[in-house]
Amino acid sequence: MSSEVNQAHEAAEQMTPTAYISEHLQNLTSTGEHQSSIVDFSVINLDTIFWASLMGLIAVFILLIAARRATPGVPGRFQSLIEMIVEMVDTQAKSIVHGDRTFIAPLALFVFFWIILLNTLDLIPVDWVLGVNHFIGNFGGHVPHNRMVPTTDLNATMGMSLSVLILVFFYSFKVKGFGGFLHELISAPFGAKWYLAPFNLALNIIEYLAKGVSLGMRLFGNMYAGELVFLLIALLGSVWTFNLDLTLFGLVGHVIAGSAWAIFHILVILLQAFIFMMLTLVYIGQAHSHH
């Protein structure tokens, strides 16, 4: 195993910039093979499932701790922060969803916290992950790849988007009934004339597909682009690895550019979580409305 670790170190030293970026964007899969098409159910990205599940449990744990620590007196800083977020989410839910919000408001709150935690993993230095993999290898483990940020995996974001779409259908059936939902599919937006039914149905199908695709692609695209920028900045700090005589420039550029992008990326992390949460509420709110 030590020889394999040494070979891995030697391979890392001989990497080109392109190979360096490709190495950090590969998932740990169940089969050892990587996904060759957009839809491939034979490959399971184990790292995406692990980190997404872990962040979900941490989000639930934080909310449970906040609920148990809540006191009627003067709140502490942690309780004040949680209460501000809960009030913000509840206000948005009330203004968008006109109906029973018993499940919807807590769902939006969980989605907001969960995506913040998922996106925050992007702030962990990319080479720390590779270093941890090598460290585990010293003890007999073998983790060839570990892509930590689930929201940079299209499978994860599209899975989340599909879950929201399923909830939209669920509430559409619950609020309007099966017959009412089918009637709306063929009567909106152009009217209930029989000759307009095919056009209404086609437009509604396109609308639902667009909702699902855009919701997942928006989160994935922004976080994937951010991850690529972090990788490019990381290259500045390791230019000597690629036989370039720019060591001092690369180190200074790495520190300055990395710090600036990390600060800016905090806004991206929060904004993308807020947008996904808001669109979830909007889509579910539309399921409650009658056309």
C-alpha positions as CSV (number, residue, x, y, z in Angstrom):
1,M,0.0,0.0,0.0
2,S,2.9,2.4,0.7
3,S,4.2,1.9,-2.8
4,E,0.7,2.8,-4.1
5,V,0.8,6.0,-2.0
6,N,4.2,6.9,-3.3
7,Q,3.1,6.3,-6.8
8,A,0.1,8.6,-6.2
9,H,2.4,11.3,-4.9
10,E,4.7,10.9,-7.9
11,A,1.7,11.1,-10.2
12,A,0.5,14.2,-8.5
13,E,3.9,15.8,-9.0
14,Q,3.8,15.0,-12.7
15,M,0.3,16.4,-13.3
16,T,-0.4,19.0,-15.9
17,P,-2.8,21.8,-15.0
18,T,-5.6,20.1,-17.0
19,A,-5.0,16.8,-15.3
20,Y,-4.9,18.6,-11.9
21,I,-8.3,20.1,-12.4
22,S,-9.8,16.8,-13.8
23,E,-8.5,14.9,-10.8
24,H,-10.3,17.2,-8.4
25,L,-13.6,17.0,-10.4
26,Q,-13.9,13.2,-10.3
27,N,-16.3,11.4,-8.0
28,L,-15.8,8.3,-5.9
29,T,-18.2,5.8,-7.6
30,S,-19.6,2.5,-6.6
31,T,-18.2,0.7,-9.7
32,G,-14.9,2.6,-10.1
33,E,-16.1,3.8,-13.5
34,H,-17.2,7.3,-14.1
35,Q,-20.5,8.4,-15.6
36,S,-20.4,8.4,-19.4
37,S,-23.7,9.9,-20.1
38,I,-26.1,12.4,-18.5
39,V,-28.4,9.6,-17.3
40,D,-26.5,6.5,-16.0
41,F,-28.2,4.6,-13.1
42,S,-25.4,2.0,-13.1
43,V,-23.0,4.5,-11.4
44,I,-23.6,5.8,-7.9
45,N,-21.5,8.7,-6.7
46,L,-20.7,7.6,-3.1
47,D,-19.0,10.8,-2.1
48,T,-22.1,12.9,-3.1
49,I,-24.4,10.7,-1.1
50,F,-22.1,10.7,1.9
51,W,-21.6,14.5,2.1
52,A,-25.2,15.3,1.2
53,S,-26.5,13.0,3.9
54,L,-24.0,14.2,6.5
55,M,-24.9,17.9,5.8
56,G,-28.6,17.0,6.0
57,L,-28.1,15.4,9.4
58,I,-26.1,18.4,10.6
59,A,-28.8,20.8,9.4
60,V,-31.5,18.8,11.4
61,F,-29.2,18.7,14.4
62,I,-28.7,22.5,14.3
63,L,-32.4,23.1,14.1
64,L,-33.2,20.7,16.9
65,I,-30.6,22.3,19.2
66,A,-32.1,25.7,18.4
67,A,-35.6,24.5,19.1
68,R,-34.5,23.0,22.5
69,R,-32.5,26.0,23.5
70,A,-35.3,28.5,22.7
71,T,-36.2,30.5,25.8
72,P,-39.0,33.1,26.3
73,G,-36.5,35.6,27.8
74,V,-33.8,37.6,26.1
75,P,-32.4,35.3,23.4
76,G,-28.7,34.7,22.9
77,R,-26.8,35.3,19.7
78,F,-27.4,31.8,18.4
79,Q,-31.1,31.9,19.2
80,S,-31.5,35.4,17.7
81,L,-29.8,34.2,14.4
82,I,-32.1,31.2,14.1
83,E,-35.2,33.2,15.0
84,M,-34.3,35.8,12.3
85,I,-34.0,33.0,9.7
86,V,-37.1,31.2,10.8
87,E,-39.1,34.5,10.7
88,M,-37.7,35.3,7.3
89,V,-38.6,31.9,5.9
90,D,-42.1,31.9,7.5
91,T,-42.8,35.4,6.2
92,Q,-41.9,34.3,2.6
93,A,-44.0,31.2,3.0
94,K,-47.1,33.2,4.1
95,S,-46.8,35.6,1.3
96,I,-46.3,32.9,-1.4
97,V,-48.3,29.8,-0.3
98,H,-51.9,30.5,0.4
99,G,-53.0,27.3,2.1
100,D,-51.8,24.8,4.7
101,R,-48.1,25.6,5.5
102,T,-47.7,23.0,8.3
103,F,-45.2,21.1,6.3
104,I,-44.1,23.6,3.7
105,A,-42.5,26.3,6.0
106,P,-40.4,23.7,7.8
107,L,-39.4,22.2,4.5
108,A,-38.3,25.6,3.2
109,L,-36.3,26.2,6.4
110,F,-34.6,22.8,6.1
111,V,-33.8,23.3,2.4
112,F,-32.3,26.7,3.2
113,F,-30.0,25.4,5.9
114,W,-29.1,22.2,4.0
115,I,-28.0,24.0,0.8
116,I,-26.0,26.5,2.8
117,L,-24.1,23.6,4.5
118,L,-23.7,21.8,1.1
119,N,-22.4,25.0,-0.5
120,T,-20.1,25.9,2.4
121,L,-18.1,22.7,1.7
122,D,-16.8,24.6,-1.3
123,L,-14.7,26.9,1.0
124,I,-12.6,23.9,2.2
125,P,-9.2,24.2,0.3
126,V,-9.3,21.7,-2.6
127,D,-5.9,20.2,-1.9
128,W,-6.8,19.4,1.7
129,V,-9.2,16.8,0.3
130,L,-6.4,15.2,-1.7
131,G,-4.1,15.4,1.4
132,V,-6.7,13.6,3.5
133,N,-7.1,10.9,0.9
134,H,-3.3,10.3,1.0
135,F,-3.4,10.4,4.8
136,I,-6.1,7.7,4.9
137,G,-4.0,5.7,2.4
138,N,-1.1,5.6,4.9
139,F,-3.4,3.6,7.3
140,G,-4.4,1.0,4.7
141,G,-7.5,2.8,3.4
142,H,-8.1,3.6,-0.3
143,V,-10.0,6.7,-1.3
144,P,-8.9,7.5,-4.9
145,H,-11.4,10.4,-5.3
146,N,-13.5,12.5,-3.0
147,R,-15.5,15.3,-4.5
148,M,-16.8,17.0,-1.4
149,V,-19.3,19.5,-2.7
150,P,-22.6,17.7,-3.7
151,T,-24.0,20.8,-5.3
152,T,-21.2,20.7,-8.0
153,D,-22.6,17.3,-8.9
154,L,-25.5,17.6,-11.4
155,N,-26.9,14.3,-10.1
156,A,-27.4,15.9,-6.7
157,T,-29.0,19.2,-7.8
158,M,-31.3,17.5,-10.3
159,G,-32.3,15.0,-7.6
160,M,-33.2,17.9,-5.4
161,S,-35.1,19.6,-8.2
162,L,-37.0,16.4,-9.0
163,S,-38.0,16.1,-5.3
164,V,-39.4,19.6,-5.5
165,L,-41.3,18.8,-8.7
166,I,-42.8,15.7,-7.0
167,L,-44.0,17.9,-4.2
168,V,-45.6,20.3,-6.7
169,F,-47.6,17.4,-8.2
170,F,-48.5,16.1,-4.7
171,Y,-50.0,19.5,-3.7
172,S,-51.6,20.0,-7.1
173,F,-53.5,16.7,-6.6
174,K,-54.2,17.4,-2.9
175,V,-55.5,21.0,-3.5
176,K,-57.3,20.6,-6.8
177,G,-58.0,16.9,-6.9
178,F,-56.9,14.5,-9.7
179,G,-59.7,15.7,-12.0
180,G,-59.1,19.3,-11.3
181,F,-55.4,19.0,-12.0
182,L,-56.0,17.2,-15.3
183,H,-58.6,19.8,-16.3
184,E,-56.1,22.6,-15.6
185,L,-53.5,20.9,-17.8
186,I,-55.8,21.1,-20.8
187,S,-57.6,24.4,-20.1
188,A,-54.8,26.8,-19.0
189,P,-53.5,29.1,-20.1
190,F,-55.5,29.6,-23.4
191,G,-58.9,28.6,-22.2
192,A,-61.1,25.6,-22.0
193,K,-62.0,25.3,-25.7
194,W,-61.5,21.7,-26.9
195,Y,-59.4,22.7,-29.9
196,L,-57.0,24.5,-27.6
197,A,-56.5,21.5,-25.3
198,P,-53.4,20.1,-27.2
199,F,-51.6,23.5,-27.1
200,N,-52.4,23.9,-23.4
201,L,-51.2,20.4,-22.6
202,A,-48.0,20.9,-24.5
203,L,-47.2,24.2,-22.9
204,N,-47.9,22.9,-19.4
205,I,-45.6,19.9,-20.0
206,I,-42.9,22.2,-21.2
207,E,-43.4,24.4,-18.2
208,Y,-43.0,21.6,-15.7
209,L,-39.9,20.3,-17.5
210,A,-38.4,23.8,-17.5
211,K,-39.1,24.2,-13.8
212,G,-37.3,21.0,-12.9
213,V,-34.4,21.5,-15.2
214,S,-33.8,25.2,-14.4
215,L,-34.0,24.7,-10.7
216,G,-31.3,22.0,-10.6
217,M,-29.2,23.5,-13.4
218,R,-29.1,27.0,-11.7
219,L,-27.7,25.7,-8.5
220,F,-25.3,23.3,-10.2
221,G,-24.0,25.9,-12.7
222,N,-23.2,28.5,-10.1
223,M,-21.5,26.2,-7.7
224,Y,-19.6,24.3,-10.4
225,A,-18.3,27.6,-11.8
226,G,-17.2,28.6,-8.3
227,E,-15.4,25.3,-7.8
228,L,-13.5,25.8,-11.1
229,V,-12.4,29.2,-10.0
230,F,-11.1,27.8,-6.7
231,L,-9.2,25.2,-8.7
232,L,-7.6,27.8,-11.0
233,I,-6.6,29.8,-8.0
234,A,-5.1,26.7,-6.4
235,L,-3.0,26.3,-9.5
236,L,-1.4,29.7,-8.7
237,G,-0.2,28.4,-5.4
238,S,1.4,25.3,-7.0
239,V,2.9,26.6,-10.2
240,W,6.3,25.1,-9.3
241,T,4.7,21.7,-9.6
242,F,4.3,22.4,-13.3
243,N,7.9,23.5,-13.9
244,L,7.0,27.2,-14.2
245,D,9.4,29.8,-12.8
246,L,6.7,31.9,-11.2
247,T,6.8,30.6,-7.6
248,L,6.7,33.9,-5.7
249,F,4.1,35.4,-8.1
250,G,2.0,32.2,-7.8
251,L,2.1,32.2,-4.0
252,V,1.1,35.9,-3.7
253,G,-1.5,35.5,-6.3
254,H,-2.9,32.4,-4.6
255,V,-3.3,34.1,-1.3
256,I,-4.8,37.4,-2.6
257,A,-7.0,35.9,-5.2
258,G,-8.1,33.0,-3.0
259,S,-9.0,35.3,-0.1
260,A,-10.9,37.7,-2.4
261,W,-12.8,34.9,-4.1
262,A,-13.6,33.1,-0.8
263,I,-15.1,36.3,0.6
264,F,-17.2,36.8,-2.5
265,H,-18.2,33.2,-2.7
266,I,-19.8,33.4,0.8
267,L,-22.4,35.7,-0.9
268,V,-22.8,33.2,-3.7
269,I,-23.4,30.4,-1.1
270,L,-26.1,32.3,0.7
271,L,-27.7,33.6,-2.4
272,Q,-28.0,30.2,-4.1
273,A,-29.5,28.7,-1.0
274,F,-32.0,31.6,-0.8
275,I,-32.9,31.3,-4.5
276,F,-33.5,27.6,-4.3
277,M,-35.6,28.0,-1.2
278,M,-37.7,30.8,-2.7
279,L,-38.3,28.9,-6.0
280,T,-39.3,25.9,-4.0
281,L,-41.9,28.0,-2.2
282,V,-43.0,29.7,-5.5
283,Y,-43.5,26.4,-7.3
284,I,-45.4,24.9,-4.4
285,G,-47.4,28.1,-4.1
286,Q,-48.4,27.8,-7.8
287,A,-49.7,24.3,-7.1
288,H,-52.1,25.9,-4.5
289,S,-53.5,28.4,-7.0
290,H,-56.3,27.8,-9.4
291,H,-56.2,29.0,-13.0
